[in-house]
Amino acid sequence: MTLGADLVFRRTAEPDEHTVHPYIHLFSHQRSVGRMTRAVTFPDVVPQIRRPRDAEGRAGKGMGRAASGGGGEGAGGEPAPAVERTPSGKLKAAPAEAENSAAEDDEAVDLRFVQGDFLVSLFVSQPQASCCTELTACPRRPSSRTDPRMTRS
Amino acid sequence: MTLFFIDTASSLPAYLQQVYRSLKPGGVWVNLGPLLYYGTPAMELPLDLVVELARAVGFELEARLSVPEADYTADGEGMYSFRYHCEGWVMRKPRSRVLVIKDDL
């Protein structure tokens, strides 16, 4: 987890920069060789805080918040972090309560980041592939395997 | 009829050949189940290649079956269940065997 967080939060500059083949290790339950060997890229956005640094190379106090300022409002009433798209196409974001982090250095900000300002989805579940709607079992049935429709033919 | 069965094979070709030999010419083989390979099988083929292997043994594919949500040994009143997405088929042993040599397998 520490390595994964370090990779995504500190060593990622471009969306979909990293490629893995997460399904290649398991032979069971595979529908085809093509699906088994398919690649997955991540992350879909780059979670990163960029702060201007002073002449000594230290992060400024509370500086560098995203231009959009106070952030949007989440559906649950919690303020969502402000996100804007930079000219290069990367996403940059500011924590929702950056005003209170004046005394924190970069390390502290990054920790806050990991602890819940953002959720990063590494793997998106694939849409379920069902090739026969006629035999699709209803999940409300006590047991799909006793579905009488299965016994024909 | 083989249900939740063919993935138990240590040698999948031997299984398929035995099914083939057991059928009369014109006989039908219906298979349905997951592909959970365990033990020390000699080969663990994905679904599409299992079908190809069966056709190479001599079967003729007549229909494909799919049961996407097959609950397996679950307590229906509990908080956990496990379900396979089962695939299957109807295959027939031809009445007259035509020897087909396939070199693309």
Interface residues (C-beta under 8 A of the other chain):
Chain A: F27 S28 H29 Q30 R31 S32 V33 R35 M36 Q128 S130 C131 C132 L135 T136 A137 P139 P142 S143 S144 R145 D147 M150 S153
Chain B: D7 V30 L32 P34 L35 L36 Y37 Y38 E44 L45 P46 L47 D48 L49 A63 R64 L65 S66 V67 P68 E69 A70 D71 Y72 G76 R83 H85 E87 V90
